[in-house]
Amino acid sequence: MAAVKNIDKKQVPRLEMRGIHKEFGATIALGDVTFSVQPGEVHALVGENGAGKSTLMKILSGAYTANSGEMWLDGQPYFPKNPLDGRLQGVAMIYQELSLAPHLTVEENIMLGVEPVKNGFIRQKEVRKKALQAIEKFDHPELQPDTVVGDLTVGAQQLVEIGRSLAIGCRVLVFDEPTSSLSQKDITRLFEIITSLKKQDISIIYISHFLEEVQEIADRLTVLRDGSVVGSASTEDIATNEIVRMMVGREVKDLYPHSNRTPGNVVLSVKNLSGMKKPLAANLDLHRGEVLGICGLVGAGRTELMRTIFGLDPVKAGEIKIGIYAGKASPLQRWESGSGMLSENRKDEGLALNMSLADNTTLSRLRGFGPGNLVFPKKQEKATQKWIDMLDIRCRDAGQRVGDLSGGNQQKAAFARLLQHDVDILLLDEPTRGIDVAAKAKLYAVIDEIASGTGNYSGSPRAILVISSYLPELLGICDRIAVMSRGILSPAKPVAEVDEHQLMLAATGQEKLS
């Protein structure tokens, strides 16, 4: 090992992980994974949920210890004792769920845990100096040392997280699904910052389910499947279809299936609707047998519109009519009238993480699982098994705790509740956020079958209202699309009459959708 120290640094990868093996009981999470990143390189790590990406990165950060394998940083052995030790050695993680203290200021967050101390007292001047050095790298006027982090936008908070990493002199920076909650403007800014970090010789590991982002920002990519590396390539030399094939182990054809759909009667009608804050004005008609999409920037009022329709937020003015009923309604009444909502925030609003998959799937309709008010778990589990098989939910059994499932399988579990409840109207807010390509393909197929009344869901077609920030998704699965801009919903247009460019212009308020 001593010989490695004398090798020219330029010939040594910034980071090497060799033969990393990790077991959890009888489960092999990683099987002898080898992975490397060069100085000043953006290397993407892609794979399905459960492929081993998070486990590999937790070993890199020091949160987990591998059963076997070696790690090297700039040619020197790297053995982090814990995540703080990993940060101090130059490896920083920026997770999808930001690890900031929202009640503290920007400078306090940046220096948290690494404050310079003399004689037991924090050296405030040095804290301010280092914090300023970190945030001066970003052209963002919101980032002031004394600003409380909780008052910042999500995009600005992410910059604070990056600033924390730069303040301690990181050499390897890991981004885990960094754009899932960002606006297009913030995504553009983030990519500019990543490009700047590359020029500073900082190595970037980029994890994302958005393959078009991977091909835009990454130099190389490595694909994990079932805990093993199945291939690496330059992003210039590999097509998206090939990446998907490597991820799932098979061809994924017709990612956006679109059966023949015949729109029927109007099942949901919204007239001149406004909420207490948003939406400001919304009109729409949703027909049985169609998928109606709503796009718009983060904060435009899309989620508020759906929450108002479902009775979660109050109506300020206007009318919501479901079937023949128009008037105020609670979420319980919406369920009883045949509509169900899938929240964009599945962990806080969509699932009871400490309860079983069977409990979560049947929670909104427990009738029929026993006499009177009794509920027989075996009957719950039998009913849930149908959706486990149909949605390909990867779990031990219907009794497994939902919080122990991967993100994609949690999303399928939340979706299964709507199917178990047998709703006529499905309100889907970011239904594929944070899940992998294979899980998306499964949900797209289910949405198509529900809307068309075909396949496993043959019978009466259902109506689906879907919100998504991913325009190719909306253009692929929807029949019509409306745009929410600054609280105002545009008229819906057939997908054949719009494209991504027109939708983005309408979302940013530059042009009306016509």
N, C-alpha and C positions, 0 to 999 in steps of 0.2 A: 504493500500500500504506500510505502514511503516514496516509491518511484513516481507515483502519481503527482506528488507535490512539485516535481521538477518539470512536468510537462508544460509546454507553452499554453497559457490560459486560453488563447484564441482557438486552440485545437480541442479544447475540453468543453463539453456541453455545460450550460449553466446549471441544469438539473438533470440527474439521472436517477431513475428508479429501476432497479434490476431484480427480476425474479420475485416480485412482491406477491406473497401468498397470505390470505387471511381467511380464517374459518370462524364461524359462529356455531358452536356445537357441531352438529353433523352437516351443517350447510357450508359449502365452499363459496364465499363471497367473491374472492379473487384467486385466480389460479395462475401463479407465476407470471405476473404482468410486468413487462418492461416498457418504459416510457421515458422520453427525454425531451428537453427543450433547450434551444440554443440561445445565447445572449441576443437580446433585441428581436426575438421572434415571438409571433403570436401563434400559439399551437392550440388548436381546438380539440376538445375531448367530447365525442358525441356517442350516443347510444340510447337505447330504450330506458325507461324508468326501471330500476332494478338491475341494470347491466353491470353496475359496480363503480360508476363514476364517483358517487358521493363517498363510498368506502375508501377508494383510492386517494381522494383528496383529504379525507380525515386522517389517513395515515401520513400523508405529506405534511399536514398542519400540526400533527402531534396529538390529535384528539384520540386516535386509535394507534395501537402498536401492531405491526405485522407479525404473523407467526414466523415468517422467514422472508429473506430478501435484504437488499441493501439500498441505501440512498446516498447520493453524492451531490454536493453543492459546490460549483466551481472547482471540481477536482478534489474536494475534501469530504471525508465521511460526514454525514449529516444524520444526527439522531435527536430529534426534538423530544423533550420530556413531556411537553404539553403545548397547547396552542400559543401561549405567551412566549415560551422558549423558542417556538418556531418563528414567531414574528421577530424576536430579537436577533435571530440568526439570519433573517432576511426573506422569510416566506410569509406572505400575508394573504388572507382569504377575504373575499367580499361576497357574502352570501346573498341569495335572492331575498331572504328576510334580513334586513339590515340589523346589525348588532350595535345600535347606538343607544345612548341614554337621552331620551327626548327632552328631559327636564334640565339637562346641562347645556352649556353654551358650546359654540363651535370649537373654541380653543380648548375647552375642558374635555370634549370628546376626542379631539385629535391627540391629546397628550395623555389620555386616560390609561393608567397602568404603567406608563413610562415617564412620569413626571420627574424632572430633575430636582433632587433634594440635597440640602446642605444643613447639617446639624438638626435633622428631623423636620425641617421646614421646606415646603415647596418653593422653589425659586420662580416666582411669578413672572419676572421680567424675561427669564429664559423660556418659560412656557409660552408667553406671548410671541417672542421672537421666532421660535420654532413653528408655532401655529401659523404665523404670518408667512413664513417661508414656504409652508406647504400650500396655503390657499392662494398665494400669489401666482401659482402655476396655472390657476383656472381663471378664465375671464368670466367671472360670475359675481355681479354686484351684491347678490343676496348674502354671499359668504363674508360676513364680518365676524371678528373674534368673539364679540359679546352677544351675538344673536343666539337665541335659544333654538336648538336643533328641531324641536317639535313644531316650531313656527315655519320651517322651511318646506318647500315642495319635495316630493320624492326624489326628483332628479338632483336637487341641491343636496339632499341628505346623502345621496350616493357619492357626491363629490367629497363630502366630509369624510366618508368611509375611506375613499381613496387617499385623501389627505393624511389620515391616520397612518396609512401604510407608508407613504412617502416620508413622513416625519421621522420614522425609525430607520430609513434607508433600506427599503425592501429591494431585493434582487429578483424575486419571483412573485408575481401578483396573479392570484387566481380569481376570475370572475365566474360566479355560478348563476346562470340565468339572469344576467344583469339588466336586460331590457324588458322583462315581463310586465313591469308596472310603469314604464316610462312613456312619455309622449314622443312623437316623431322628432320634435325639436331637441329633446333631451337625448334621444338615441344618437342623433347627428353629433351633438356635443360630446357624448361619451366616446364615439369612434374617433373624433378629433383628438381627444385626450389620450386614447390608446395609441394612436399614431405618434403622438408626442412622446409617450413613455418608451416606445420602441426606439426612438432616436436617442433616448437617454440610456440605451443598452439594458433596459429593464425587460425581463422575459415575462410574457403573458400566457397564462393558461385560460382558455375561453371555453366555457361550457354553455351550450344553448341548444334548444330544440328547434330554433329557427334556422334552418339550413341555409337560407339565402343570406342571413347575417354572417354565418360562418364563412361562406364563400366570399363575402365582401371584405371581412376584416382579418381573417386568419391567413397565415402563410402555409401552414400544414395542418392536417387533422389526423387524429387516431380514433378508430372506431372500437368500442368495447361491446361485447355481446356475451351474456351469461358469465361475466367475470373474467373474460379472456380478451386479449387483443386479437381482432380478426383482420386488421390491416391499417396501414398508414399511407398517406399520399400527400402530395402538394395539392392545394385547393385549385390550382390552375389546371391540374391534370385529371380531375375527377368530376364527373357529372353528378347532379343531385340524385338522379335515379339510382346510380351506382352506390352512393352513400346510403340511401334508404335500403337497398338490397343487402348491403353489408350489416346494417343495423338489425334488421329483422330476420335475416337468413333466408329470404325468399323475395321474389318479385312482388311489389305492391302495385297492382294495376288499378286503374280507375280510382285514384285517391278520392275524387269527388263524384261518387255515383249519382246519377240523376235520372230516376225512373220517370215514366210518363205520369204527370200529375195534372189532375183536372180540378181547378179551384171550384169550390162549391159555395154554399151560403156563408155570409159574414157571421163569424162566431164571436169576434171581439171588435168593438167599435169605440174609438176614442175621439171625442169632439171638443175642440177648443180647450184642451186640458192644460192646466198650470198647477204647479205644486207650490209649497211655501217658499222654496228657493228656486228649484228647477223641477221640471221643465217650465219654460216661459210660455210656450205655445206648442201644442202637439195635436195633430189629427192623423188618424190612421184607421184602416179597416183591414182586419186579418181574416182570411177566408179558410174554411176547412179545406185541407188538401194542398196547402201551400206553405213554403218557408219564406218568411219576410225578415229581411236583415236590417239592422240599424248599425251604421258606422259613425265615427266621429272621434275627435280627440279626447284624451283623458280630461275629465272635468267639464265636458260639453253638456252633460245632463242625461246621458244615455241610461246609466244605472238608476238615476233618480226617477226617470220615466217608468222604468220597469217596476221599481219599488212602489211607485204611486199606483200603477195598474193593479198590483197584487195586494194593495192595502197596507203595505208596510210604512209608507209615508202619507201624510194627509193631503187631500185635494184642496187646493185654494179656489179653483173655479173650473168649470167644464164638466164633461160627462164621460163616464166609463160604462159601457154596456156590454155585458157578457150574456149571450143568449137573448133572453127577453128581459133580463133584470138590469136596471140602471139605478145607481145610487151608491151610498156609502157602503163599504164592506170591509171586514177584517180579513186577515190572511186565512183564518179558519173558514170563513164563508167562501172565500175564493177556492179553497180546496174542495169544499162541498159542492161548489158550482161546476167543478170539473176542470179547474186550472191549477197548475203547479209551477213553482219557480225554482230554478237552479241558480244559486247565488254565485257571484264571481269570487267570493271569499269563502271557499268551502270549509276551511278549518274553523273559522269563527262563527259562520252563519249557516253552513250547509250540512255539517256533520256533528254528531256527538262522538268525539274521538275516543272516549273511554268506554263506549258501548260497542257491542258486537256488530258485525256486518248484518246479521239477521235483524237485530233491533233497529239499526239505522234504515234498512230497506223497508221495514213494515211500520215504522214509527207513526206515520201520518194516517194509517188505516189499520187498526188492530182488530176490527170486527172480523169474526169468522175464524179466529185462531183458538177458539174455545167457547164453552157455554157461558152465557151471561157476560160478566166482566172479566172472566178468566182468560189468560193467554197461555197456550201450551208452546213452549220453546221448540219442540220437535216440529210442530206445524209451521212455525215461523221459518225454521231452517229449511224445511222442504220447499216452501214458497220462494225463499231466497235463492236456493240452489238453481232454480230455473234461470234467474238473471245472472248468476255466476257463470253458468254454461253459455248463455246467450251473449253476454257482454265480454266473455273471456276475462273475468276478474281473477287475477292471480292471488290466491289466498290459500291458507291451510284448509279452512272449511268455513261454513257460515257462522260459526261461533267465534272466529278470530276477531280481536279488537281492531276496529277500523284505523285507529291511530298508528297501528303497526304496519299498515299497508303502504306501498309506494304512492307517490302523488297521483300517478295516472290511474291506479286502481281505486284510490279514494274518490277520484272524480267519477269513475264508473259506478261506484257505490251510491254516490249522490244522485246520479242519473237514474239508477235502478229504482230509487224511491218513487220517481215520477211514473215509471212504467208499472210498478207494483200498484200504485194508486189508480192506475188506468185513467189518467187525465185526458181530456179532449184538447186542451190548450197547454202547450209547453212554453214557458217563458225561460229562455236560456241566456244567462249573462256570462259571457266569456267561457263557454263550455269546454274549450280545449286549452285553456291557459295552463302552461307549465307541464303539459304531458307530451309524451314522445309521439313520433310519427305513426307507429303501429297502433297506439291507443287512439290517436286522432282518426285513423282510417276506420277503426271499428265504430267510433261514435258517428262518423259521417255516414257510414252504411246504415246504422240504426236510424238516424235522422231521416234518411231517404226512405227507408221502409215505412216508418211511422207516417210520414207526410203522404206517401203514395198508397198506403194500405196494402203493401206487398210483403213477400218473404215471411219472416217470423211474426210479422205484425199485420197479416192479411185481415181484411175487414174494413171497417169504416176509417177512412183517412183522418188524420189528426191535423191540427193547426199549430204551427211553430213560429214563435217570434224569437229571434236570436240576435244578440249583441256580440260584436267581435271587433277587436282592434286590428285583426289580420285580414287585410282586404282580399288576398287570393282565396281565403277560406269563404268569405261571404259571396264572392263572385262564383265560387265553385258549388256551393250547396243551396244557394237561395234562388227563389223565383223572382222576387223583387227586392230592391234595396232603397232605404230612405237614409238621409244624412242628418245627424244632429249637430248643429253648430251654434254655440253660445246659447244653448237652452231652447232653440227653435228647431222643430223637426220639419224637414222638407217633404214634399210629396214623394211617394215611393215610385220608383221607375223599374221596369223590367230589366233584368241583368243583361240582356242582349243589347240594351241601349246605353250602357255605361261602361266605363273602364276605370282602372285604378287612378289614373291621372285626374279624371273628372271628379271622382269621389274625394280625392285629397284636396282639390281646389275648393270643392263645396265645404268640406270639413274645416278648412282654414278660413272660410269666409271670403275667399277671393272671387268665387263665382257661385251663382245659384245653380242647383241641379235642374236642368231643363230638358 
